[in-house]
């Protein structure tokens, strides 16, 4: 009375909870298991790419891996990374937002005009900028779910609208400088975590994460479910702690961990928990994987689309605010030229699939580090934007190729 | 059979009609589903079988007619609502998400939570329990569905439908894509589910399967009911005649 698949594959495998020694996801002692929490096979190529980039640029210019340059790098990637995090959400449901650059520029303009010209309190200006961006995203979600306009056309139209609004908000001068004593500028340029706080957060993160992991492991043991062997778990987390600790130490040799970078990391962590551990996150992945199935499983598909478009645009707005703080200015170029494609590139290079359903919040961090390293490394070599476009474009093409090959493998397995 | 017939219907359709533009897919269809019985809905291609599944599962809201659940007239406006009311559907394409693993698919839309977060341990334990009850064998419940065979996927889809104690199980062409052995397994599964007290609707155009498991056979032809048969008494020829329209009087094979 058993339901055995053809090929007898089952017979060689464990058949019950007690005997299935190793759950699929938990992985064994493979290289992929060493990457720590949130890492899946998608992060391996990008980690390799980061390593290669670091070695190449270090060989070309010994300043690249200096603490000073890495601190700069971390500050530079915060804005792009926050925007890439929003892009990950939209890509996960199988859509795309091509207007994040323009929306971030609009948000930057609103903050600058609000805080400098209108004299709003900074917090109000930031809130208005992010809400305005979110409203644009909600509009995309509404148009997409109610009218059925394809998202890439819809957001291209939105790009033009946002660019026009940005110019209108900036007014005749076209450029507004934020004063250097503005809290936003100080936050983005000069605020760093105190070393004690940085180490404390790293320790709390690693100990807390490992503790939760062990607690869950214990619950699995009590429930007689398969568990990972203990040692690789411990090795993995100590490795993660060592990497995070030494990175903190190295950055602390210079100015330390920037407040904006810490904010970005916190957002990535929150998004990761949201995506992997909540009902909402699961519905996002389900919609991206197969929208018809998700609908028939009772998921409110429209609400998921609207939420992801809104979150993406709001994060783009936050990215624009951070960029304005970092540059101490908002102008017509903020969020312009290659920002859109850099953000999409960061999300895809980080390992989030363009085809929906596959990806993680961490890909925003990894991808932003890759595009940031390329930009920083080429700047150190005194090269202008042209080679940066070419290299980033080629890395993006490589990432999309890896993505498409991975997808083909899944489809072949379907048969 | 008569004692079963007297039982009130768990779920019933009353005068359901639905049209896609000018095409009338269902015309004034009545259907009763009782506990402890397997109702087979048969018909040729285009007879309205899939539309009927759509109405029962909440995917389609019919133009006219009522869905009656436990004596209450209900508007089935979404698959989630149908599910809440105890109508679980196994769709022909199974409606699984390929990137999600078995546990994630089983609990999709009805996850167990612990506070605000998902309780993976409880869900995984429940998944093993459920799959064990159905005697389903899988290498791992954490394998993505894309890594499973057709039969295993079918099993996961049935297991998902049985989660949360539904009253009625609707299966749309459950054996269409399966081999001989797997078909037999699915039919066994249908009988096991019936014996556990569920009402089962099997939509199929495979007469062999229908004769193997059905207690009652309802024939659809061009969107209309074209006969209802007791599966033990009706002959193969009678049912085929009703499907093709050769039967002069609908329902003449009724016991």
Contacts between the chains, C-beta under 8 A, distances in Angstrom:
chain1	res1	chain2	res2	distance
A	1	B	135	4.8
A	1	B	188	6.9
A	2	B	135	5.2
A	2	B	136	7.9
A	2	B	137	5.4
A	3	B	134	7.2
A	3	B	135	6.1
A	3	B	136	4.6
A	3	B	137	5.7
A	3	B	151	6.5
A	3	B	152	7.4
A	3	B	155	5.0
A	3	B	182	7.8
A	3	B	185	5.1
A	3	B	189	7.7
A	4	B	137	5.6
A	4	B	151	7.9
A	5	B	137	7.6
A	5	B	148	7.6
A	5	B	149	3.9
A	5	B	151	5.1
A	5	B	152	5.1
A	6	B	149	6.5
A	6	B	151	7.3
A	6	B	179	6.8
A	6	B	181	7.7
A	6	B	182	7.9
A	7	B	149	7.4
A	9	B	139	6.8
A	9	B	149	7.9
A	10	B	137	4.7
A	10	B	138	7.7
A	10	B	139	6.5
A	13	B	139	4.0
A	13	B	140	7.6
A	14	B	139	7.3
A	14	B	140	7.9
A	15	B	137	5.7
A	16	B	128	7.0
A	16	B	132	7.2
A	17	B	124	7.9
A	17	B	125	7.3
A	17	B	128	4.4
A	20	B	139	7.4
A	20	B	140	5.6
A	20	B	141	8.0
A	22	B	140	8.0
A	23	B	140	5.8
A	23	B	141	7.5
A	23	B	142	4.2
A	24	B	101	6.7
A	24	B	140	4.7
A	24	B	142	3.8
A	24	B	143	4.7
A	24	B	144	7.6
A	25	B	101	6.8
A	25	B	142	4.5
A	26	B	142	7.2
A	216	B	120	7.5
A	216	B	121	6.6
A	219	B	121	4.6
A	220	B	121	5.6
A	220	B	124	7.8
A	223	B	121	5.4
A	223	B	122	7.7
A	223	B	124	7.6
A	223	B	125	4.6
A	224	B	125	7.7
A	225	B	121	6.6
A	225	B	124	5.5
A	225	B	125	6.1
A	225	B	128	7.5
A	273	B	117	7.6
A	277	B	117	4.6
A	277	B	118	5.4
A	278	B	116	6.5
A	278	B	117	6.2
A	278	B	118	6.4
A	279	B	111	5.2
A	279	B	113	6.8
A	279	B	118	6.7
A	282	B	100	7.7
A	282	B	104	6.3
A	282	B	108	7.0
A	282	B	111	6.4
A	282	B	118	7.0
A	283	B	108	8.0
A	283	B	109	7.6
A	285	B	97	7.5
A	285	B	99	6.5
A	285	B	100	6.4
A	285	B	104	7.9
A	286	B	97	4.8
A	286	B	100	6.1
A	286	B	104	7.7
A	286	B	108	5.6
A	288	B	99	7.6
A	289	B	97	3.9
A	289	B	98	5.8
A	289	B	99	4.1
A	289	B	100	5.9
A	290	B	95	7.7
A	290	B	96	7.3
A	290	B	97	4.7
A	290	B	98	6.4
A	292	B	93	7.9
A	292	B	95	6.9
A	293	B	93	8.0
A	293	B	94	7.9
A	293	B	95	4.1
A	293	B	96	5.8
A	293	B	97	5.1
A	293	B	108	7.9
A	294	B	97	6.5
A	294	B	108	7.2
A	294	B	109	7.9
A	295	B	59	7.8
A	295	B	79	6.5
A	296	B	57	6.9
A	296	B	59	6.2
A	296	B	79	4.8
A	296	B	89	7.4
A	296	B	91	6.2
A	296	B	95	4.4
A	297	B	79	7.1
A	297	B	95	6.6
A	297	B	97	7.9
A	297	B	108	4.3
A	297	B	109	4.1
A	298	B	78	7.0
A	298	B	79	5.1
A	298	B	80	3.1
A	298	B	83	5.1
A	298	B	109	3.8
A	298	B	110	7.2
A	299	B	80	7.5
A	299	B	108	7.1
A	299	B	109	5.2
A	300	B	80	7.5
A	357	B	97	7.2
A	357	B	98	7.6
A	357	B	99	4.0
A	357	B	100	8.0
A	358	B	99	5.7
A	410	B	98	6.6
A	410	B	99	7.5
A	410	B	144	8.0
A	410	B	146	4.9
A	413	B	146	5.0
A	413	B	147	5.8
A	414	B	98	6.9
A	414	B	146	5.9
